[in-house]
Amino acid sequence: MTKIVIAILANAGGVGKSTLAAHLAYELAKKKVATGIVDLDSNCSLDILTGLEPVEIENSTIGLFRDDFTEWHLSVPPEWKVKNLMVCQSHLGMTDAEKTLAIKRRGQYILQKRLKSYPIDKGVIILDCPASLGIICENAIAAATHILIPIELEVKSINGSVKLLEWIEVVRADLELEPEPQILGVVPSIYNAGKAQQRQYLEQLPDLFNPLGVKIFPAIRDSVEFANASGYGLPLHEYRPKHPAIQDFKQLTQEIIKLTK
């Protein structure tokens, strides 16, 4: 099996990035693909989504950027009814760690080195990145095989995603990565089909992204049930097993499974 490392990147908060990471990981694990999530975001939203208690700073992802790193500390979502899924949790101190990382020599390559020297025994690793485009995101790009971009169907987010693609291109060139991580695609998120403007924006996405060679995955619909499920530390699949939004993750999941073969 080919190991896949997916960096989920967005240059703005509130676009469903962590929700995508958690539910995609669940779908993969359900399909018997061993999956790990590395939370690089100081917001620690994945703790809520996966029902995990906060960890001490030394057991968080901050530790992997320290010189004395020797092992990953991985947690199992306590209420999730899937096997082969683990989370390396973040910490509120990640913002301060990023400032320290910025002055380290070759600081952009640390995550890449950790995954090579101390590999996580999972077929797919998902990197949930912060919304600020700094050295943590550069680390994710250096470590990734693929990049996935969630976008909200409103003007600011759509325009921001184009600028994000430009930034990614610059970073890939600056880091001289071989091979370069590929853009897996964009995922429209928090989609409300009842809003005419969002329907219009969704229809226009191919005109924007097809010329760039960027794939557009099915939109993930908006639903209050995502928030309700996270209140119990559960994915939507287990909180509301028949909810139609569950189907929105299927095509993306199948695409990633193909990459592992």
N, C-alpha and C positions, 0 to 999 in steps of 0.2 A: 504493500500500500504506500502511495506517495503521501508524504506529510504536507499538509496545507496549513499555512498561517495567514489568516485574514485580518487585516487591519480595517476596522470600521471607523471611518473618518467623517467629520462634519465640522464646518467652521462656525457653527452657531449651536447654542443649546436648544433644547425643546423640540428636536426633530425626531425623537423616538429612537435615538441611537442605542441606548442601553436596553430598551424594550426589544429592539431587533436582535441585539446580541444574545439576550437571554432566551428568546423564543426560537431563534435559529439553532442555538446550542441544544435546546430541548428536542427539537425536531431531528437533529442529527443523531443525538444519543438514542432516541426512540427507534431510529433506523439502524441501530447497533454500530454506529460510528463513534468510537471513543473520542470525546471532545473535552477540551479545556478552555476556560475563559480566563484571560488575564486582564484584570481591571486596572487601567492606567489613569482613570479619572478621579480626581480628588472629591468629586460629588458623592462617590460611593453608592450610586443608585442601584448597582447590582446587588448590594447587601439586602436592600428592600425587596427587589424583584425575586431573589432566590431564597429569601427567608433566613439569611445568615446574620448572626450577631457580629458587630464590629470586632475587628482583630487588633491586637497590639501592634504598634508601629513596626516592631522588629519582625513580625510575621506577615507583613503586608508586602505589596509590590515595591514599596520603597526600598526594601532590603535587597532587591536584585540589582539596584544601582549602587550599592555599597561595595567597597573593595574587599570586604570580608565575606561576601556572599558564598555560600556553599551548598544550599539546597532550597528548593521551592517549598512553600507552605501552602498546601492545597486543601480546600474545604469542600465538603459534599452538601449540597442543598438538602436540608433535613426532611422536607416534606415532599420532595419531588420523587415520583415513582418511575424513575429511569436509572439505569446503571451507566457506568462509564462516563460520568460527567463530573468535573471538579472545577472549582473556582479559586484563583489566586486573587485575594481581596485587596482593595486599595485602602487608603487611609487619608484622612483630612490633611495630613502633613505633606501630601504629594506636591503641593504648590511650592513649599519651601525646598523640597528635594529637587525640584526642577531648577531652581535658582542655583543650587550647588552644582548640579549636573552641567549647567551651561558653561562653567569654567573648567570642566575636566577635558583633558586632551582626548580627542576622538570620542567625545561623549555621546555622539549620535549612534555609535555602533555597540553600545553596551548590551542592550537587549538582544541584539543579534548574536553576540558572543555568548551570552548566558544560555540561549536556546541551543547553541551548538555544543558548548562545554557541559551543560547540565540539561540535556533534553527532557522535555515532558513527554511521557509515554502516552501520547494521544495522537490519533490520526489527523484531527483538525484542532487547531488552536485559534481562538478568536480573541483579538486584541481590541478591547473597548477603550477608545482613545478620548482624551479631553477635547473640548470644543475649541480651546485656544491652540493655534497652530505654532507650537514652540518645539523645543528639543525633545519632549516626550513623543510627540507625533513623528518627528524625524526618526527617532529610535524605532517606532512602529513600522515606518516605511522601510527602514533598513532591514528589519527582521522579517518582513512579510513576503509571502509569495503572491498575494493578491490583495486588492484594496476594494472595499465596498463603501458606497456613499449613500446614506439615507438623505432624502430631501423632502421638505414640506412643500405642499403645492400652494405657495404664495411667492410673490415677485422677489422679495429679499432673499429667500432661501434658494430659489432657482438661479438667480444671478450669482449668489454666493457659491453655488456648487460649480459653476463655470470657472470662477476665480480659484476655487479650491483645486480643480483639475490643473490649472496653470501652475499653481504653487507646487503640486505634487510633481509635475514635470520638471520644474526647477530643482527640487530636492533630489529627485532621482538622478539627475545629471550631476549635481554637486557631489553627491555621495559616491558616484561612480560604481553603482551596484551592478554586479554580474552574477546571476541574471537580474534584471530589473523586475520588481513586482508589477504584475499586470492589473489593470483596472477590471475588476470582475463585473462591475456595473453600478447603476444607481437604482435605489429603491424608493419610490414615492411613498411617503408615510403620512399617517394621521389624515387619511383621505376620507372626505365626506362627499359621497356621490349626490347628496341632496343640495349641494351648493353649486350653482351653475358656473361660477368663476373657477372653482377647483376642477370641474369637469373640463372646462376649456383649457386650463393649464395642462392637464393630463394629456389631452389630445395634441397639444403643441410640443410636448417633450421630444417626440421623434425628430422634429425639425431642428431641434437644438442639439441633441446628443448623437443622432445617427451620423451626421457628418464628421463627428469626432471619433467614430468607431466605438462608442460606449453603449453597452447593452442596457435596456430598461426592463427591469423586472416588474411583475404585477404589483399594483399598489396595495399597501397594507391599510385597510380601512380603519377609521377612527372609531373607538368604542370606549365608553366609560368602564366597560368590563375589564379592560387591561389594568386600570387603576384599582378596581375592586379586587382583582386576582392578586395583585402585588401586595395588597393589604393583608393577605393571608400567606404571603411568601410563596405563591404558586404561579405557574404559567397559566395562561388562558386555557390551554389544553386540559388541564386538570380541574380548573375552577368551573369552566363551562365547556364540557367536552363537545357539545354540538354547535358551538358558536361558529357562524360562517367565517369569521376573520381567521380562524385556524387554517383555512384553505389557502389564505394569501401567502403563506410561507412555503407551500409545497414546491413550486417551480424552482425557487432559489435553493431549497434544500437538495433537490435532485441534481441541480447544476453542480453543486459543491461535491456531492457524492461521486459524480462522474470524474471530477478532477482527482479524486483520491485513488482512482483505479489505474 
